[in-house]
C-alpha cells in the first residue's frame, strides 16, 4: 500500500504540470513501474487535444517487453471512448500491462466506470481509490463541471482595510488601486489557470480592464461581459483582439470577429442562464472579477466554489462597499502589506 501511495503522489505531481493547458480535459499523470527496475516510464497530459498521460507514459518506456510485468499508476480512470484521441484503455490492453492502479473514477458520463470494466474484461487487475480525495481535489474544476453541469466558480476581489472595493467616481486607476504589484502578479497567474473571467457593465465602464495575462506566461482567459443594454463601447479594452469575448445582453446582436453575443432574458434570473451557456461551451472554470453587485449575486445564491479576497493596506473612508461573505476563511497569507484570504463552500 505504501508503494501505491508513493507512486500515486508522483502521478499527481506530474498531472499538475498540465494545469494551464489541458482544460476542458482533466489533469492526469501516469507512472509505469516494473518490480525489479522501479519506474520505467512516466508522462502527463500536456495539451488539450494531444496525447493523454497513459500514452505518453507508455511511449516513454524504452523496453516495451517489460510492460506485461509492470503496474501502471494513473490518478484518473483511463478513457474508454474515442474523443480527440483513441481510448487509453485499448493501448493498456494492447501492451498487456498486468495491473492498473487508479486514483479515482472519472464521472464524465462518457467514461464513468466503463474504462475500469474494459480493463477487467481484458483480464487486467484493477485497484481503485488510492488517494481518492487528493485526486478529486486536483481535478475539482473537471468534476464540478460534469457533476454540477456548470463551471467551477472562483470569486475574486480586493478591498481596503475599511471594507471598500472602490472609490466613488470620478477617480483615476491609480487612485483606485488597492493591492500591491506582487498581488497583481498573482492575479495574472490565476487568470492563466482558468478558462474564463467575468465582469459586469459598471466594471467595464469604470475600470476599462483588459482581463488578459500580461504579468506572467500563459493563455488569456475567455472574457465574459454582462452588458444588458450594450453600453460598453467597442473601443473598450475588453474587446481587444487578444482573446475571445462573450457578451450576455438582452439585445439581438451579430457576432463580430472575436466577440460573441448571447441573448438572455433579463426579466428572469440571469446567472443560471449564463452558467448554462458556459457549460454548453465546455468552459470548466471561471473567475468572477466584477463589482460588488455582480459578486454579491453569486454569493447570495450560494453559487460559488472558492473565494479569494485581498485586503490591501489602504483606507478609502467612503466608496463602494465590498461584498459580504459569511463563510469562515480556510486559509490566509501575507503579501507585503496585503492580506489574502481563501474561502470555500
Secondary structure, DSSP 4 states (H G I P E B T S, - for coil): -HHHHHHHHHHHHHHGGGTTT-TTSPP-EEEEEETTTEEEEEEE--STTS--HHHHHHHH-S-GGGGGGEEEEEEEPPP-S-SSS--HHHHHHHTT-SEEEEEE---STTTTTHHHHHHHHTT-EEE--TTHHHHHHHTHHHHHHHHHSS-EEEEEEEE-TTSEEEPPSS--HHHH--S-HHHHHHHHHHHHHSSEEEEEHHHHHHH-------SSSSPPPEEEEE-TT--S-TTSGGGSTTS-EEEEESS----BTTEEEEE--TTS-HHHHHHHHHHHTT--EEEE---HHHHHHHHHTT--SEEEEEE-S---SSSEEPP---SPP-EEEEETTEEEEEEE-
